[in-house]
Amino acid sequence: MGVFLAEDLSENPLEADDDEFLSVEKIPAREAIQMAERGDMPDAKSLAALLMVRPYLKETK
């Protein structure tokens, strides 16, 4: 698994594959960090990625 941070993106939705079932939930970074701190983020991959980028978010805000 790779983790990257992308900024200043624009939405350009493409048609999903027949076997692709994704839902996007936009959450502000600060709220996502609070969710992680409360233990409200059940997905370990998302939690790990968020905690890895947390120092960068603090520097740029």
Residue pairs with C-beta under 8 A, 6 or more apart in sequence:
1 45
3 48
3 49
3 52
3 53
5 53
5 56
16 22
27 35
29 50
29 57
30 61
32 41
32 50
33 50
33 54
33 57
35 41
36 47
36 50
36 51
41 47
41 50
